[in-house]
Amino acid sequence: MKKQLNSSTVNGDARTGLVFDIKQYAINDGPGIRMTVFLKGCPLSCVWCHNPESISPHTQKLFAASKCLGCRMCVNACVHGAVALTTSGVVTDTELCESCGECAAVCPAHATEMSGEVVTVESLMQQIDRQVVFFDQSGGGITVSGGEPLMQPEFLIELLDACGKRRIHRTVDTSGFAKQEVLLEVAKRTEHFLYDLKMMDPVRHKMYCGTSNDVILENLTALAETGASINVRIPLIAGVNDDDDNIRRTAGFVQGLAGENKQINLLPYHNIAARKYEKLGRLRDQQGMVEPSQESVEQIAAVFESYGLAVIVGG
């Protein structure tokens, strides 16, 4: 039976999580200088996703054909017989592949990589502790992102608790698509949220993200009622969610949330993730998506500001 390295498991007495990236000295994932931990797995399937390797909750193999030397070291290293060198280049039989990472370990050109590393809270805290001096000087801290970090709730809560004991500022970057009780438990351990809000129409949301936004909107309302500090982040994609009706409905909804007015972060779409899709062996259907013009972004920012909301482009 094929094995998979899954998210949020228990290994002995240590809870483990599946992480696909750690970014140090981050300045756009919350206040100050931060360390951002990206957890694997996301329940949404947004067509513009710039981290497609984050969606699967399992360890995945990435392959960059342009880097391959044809040296056969990966073929020889695979004890499962899943890797072959053909006239079309290196090919992996996904039914035989166990995602063990032996092929990536021996690849001299780093053409093969594994996305998803099992880590413990303790090992993560060792890395976090080394960054505390930068947190203290800048008012920064730890940000947990994804994928969707709420898909690994036990691991996430344990990590947030460990940071809380050290008085490290905690930010969670979430789509809000999770059980409300999980979100509210996380809120007890989090100083700040970056909350993604894609669009207001549930039918269009399902078309572009794979699911309705009912839970997302309900959870944002409930989170605001706790008094949580929230930045609402809006990926801005021309031809998808930049129309005046969606922008005004979004502004009205955010303005009506409990507590102080929330800051809006507009995140203009870009197509820099194309190579990631290639490494995953996937074709990206952009469905007419294009980057919004500077003029359009400025006009949209002005609409949000007319509702009394502070706006930052980026972040």
N, C-alpha and C positions, 0 to 999 in steps of 0.2 A: 504493500500500500504506500502511495506517495506521501511523504512527510512534508509539512510546511512549518516554517517558523512563524508563529502567530503573535499577535499583540497581547499585552497584558496577561501574562501567565505567571504561575508561581513555580520557582525553581528552588526546591528545598524550603528554607525559611525566608528566602529573599524573593520579593516580587520583582518581576522583570517586565520591561516594556520594549516595544519595537520602535527604534529611532532610525530615521533615514538621513538626518543631517543635523549638525550642530554648528551654529554660526556665532562666532565670537565677535565682540566689538560692534554689535548691531546698533544702529541709531534710528531705525525706522519702525521698530516693533514695540514702542512704548517709550516712556520718559527715560532720558539719560542714556548711558552706554549699557548695553544689555548683552546677555548670552541667550540666544534663541535656540530652543530644542524643538525639533520637528518630529512629531510622532506619526507613525504610519497608519493609514486607514482613514477613509472618508466615506460617509454614506451618500454623498452627492456625487454627481458626475457632470460638473459644469463643463460645457464645451470649450470654454476659454481657459481652462485650468493651466496655470504655468508650472505646476508641480505634478505632472501626471503620475510620476512614480510614487506619489503620496496616497493614491486612491486605494490600491489593494492593501488589505491588512496583513499580507504575507510578504516575506522576503522575495525580491524579484531580481532577475538577472538582466543587466543592461549590456548591450553590445554595440560598439561603434565600429562599423565595417571599415571606415576610412583610416582607422588606426591599426587595423590588423596586419601583422607581418606574415601571416601564413606559416608560422613556425611549428605548428602542431603541438605546442606544449600543453594547450588546453585540452586537446584531444587525448593526449597521453595521460593527462592527470585525472580524467573523468573515469572513475571506476564503475560508473553506471552505464557507460556506453551511450551517453546522451548527446555527446558532441562529435561532430564529424566535419572534416574539411572537404568541401565539394568544389566543383567548378564555379559555383556561385559564391564561394567563401565559406566561412564557418557557419554551420547550421546546428541548432539545438533542438532535440526532440523534447518538447515540453512534457510529454507523458512519462518520459524516463528521467527527466531532470529532477533531482532532489533538492535543488537550491542550496547545496552544501557550501558553495563558494570556492572549491578547490581549483576550478578553472581560472577564476579571477585572481587567486593567490599567486599563480605561476605566470600569469600573462605579463611579459616584459614591457609591452607597449601600453598597458592599462586599457586595452580595447574592450576587455570584459570587466565589468564591475558588478558588485552586489549592492542592491538598495534595500536596506533594512538590517539593522544590527540589534541583537538582543542585549540590553543593558540592565543593570540593577540601579535602584535609587542611590545606593551607596557609591557606586562607581561614578554616577553623574554628579553627586555632591562633591566628590573629590575634584572634578573639573570646575564646578561652580565656585568652590571655595578659593580656587586660585585667581578668580576674577573679582573677588569681593572688593579689593582696593579700588578697582575701576568703578564698581557700583557706588561705593561710598563717596568718591570724588565727584561723580556726575549725577547722583540721584537716580541711578539706574537699578538694574536687577535682572531677574530671570523672566523670560517670556516662553510660554509653552504654546507651540503652534502645531500645524499639521500640513496636510491631512486635517483630520478633526480630532483634537486631543480628547474630547469627551467620549470617543469610542474606546478609550483605554482608561475608564474612570478610576479603578482601584489604584493603578500605577500613578495616574495624575494626582490623585488626592494624597497619596503617600509622598510624592515628590513635593507638592505644595506644603504639606505639613513639615517636611524636613527643612524647606527654605524658611518657613515661618518661624521655626525654632531659632534660626540664625538671624532673624529679622531682615531677611532679604526681600526686597520689593518683588511682588509676584503679579505678572500679567498673563492672561489667557486669551489667545486669539482663536475665536470660534465662529462657526457658521450658525450656531444655535440649534442645529438639528439634532436633538437628543431628548431623552426623558427629562421632564422639567425638574423632577426631584434630584437628578444628577447635577444639572446646572446649578440649582440652588445650594446643593452641598458644596460644590466647587466655589460658589460665590462667597461662602463663609471663610474661605481660605485664600481669597484673591483680592488684591488692592485695585486692580484695573482690568477692564475688558476691552479687547478689540473685537467688535461684533460685525460680521459681514452681513450686508443687506443687499441682495442682488437686484430684486425688483418686486413690485407689489402685486401684480396680477398672478394668481395661482396657476392658471393654465399655461401662461408663458413661462413661468418659473419651472413648471414640470417639463415643458418642452426643452428648455435649455439646461436644466440642472438635474433632471431625472425624478423630481418629486415636487409636490406642492409645497408652498411656503407657509402653510397654516401653523405648523408647529414652531417655525422660526419666528413668526410674528408674535405668537402667544408667549413664547419664551422670552423674547426681548421685552415685552410688556411686563412680565413677571419679574424679570431681572431688574428693570428700572425701578419697580416698586420696592425693591430691597434697599434702594439708595446707592447701588453700586456705581462706581465711576466707569463710564462707558464712552468710548469713541466708536461711532458708527462708520464703518468703512464700506464704500460703494465702488466695486469694480465698474468702470465706465466703458462700455463697449458700443461704438457707433453702430446703429442699425439693430441693436438688441434692447438696450435699456436707457438710451439717451433721449427718448422722446419727451416732449413737454408734459404729457399726461402722467407718465411714470415718475418723472422728477418731482412734479408738484404733489402727487400722492405720497411719495416717499417723504418729502419735506414736511407735509402735514402730519404724517404718522409720527415721525421723529419729534416734531415740535410738541405733539400731544403726550409724549411719554412722561411719566412721573419724574419729579426731581428737576434739577437744573438742566437747561438746554444742553443737549449732547453735541460734542464737536463732530463735524462731518469730515471724513478723509476721502477725497475723490482719487481713485486709482485708475488712471487711463490705461486701457488695454494696450498690450504690445505683443508681438509674436516671437519673443526671444526663446520660447520653449520648444520650437520646432524640432531641434536636434534631440531633445529628450524623448519626443514621440518616436523618432527614428530609432533611438537606442532600445526602446521597448518593442520595436517591430510593429508600431501602429501608425496608420495614416491619420492625419489630423484633418477633420472636416471643419473648416472655419465658418461654414454656413453664412457667408457674407459679412463676417465680422471684420471691421477695420478699426484702426486707431482713430480716436476722436481728434478733431482739429483743435488747435490752441484756442481759437475763437469760440468753438462750441464748449470747451471746458470752462472758459471764463464766463460764458452766458449761463451755464448750469450752476456754477458757483454763485453767481449773482442771485439766482432763484432761491437757493438755500439761504443765502444771507438775508433775502427779503422776508424770510420766515423767522428771522432772529437767530439763526444758527451760524456758529463760527465754522469756517471752511478752510481746510488746508488741502492743497493738491499734492498727493503723495503721502507717505508715512503710514 
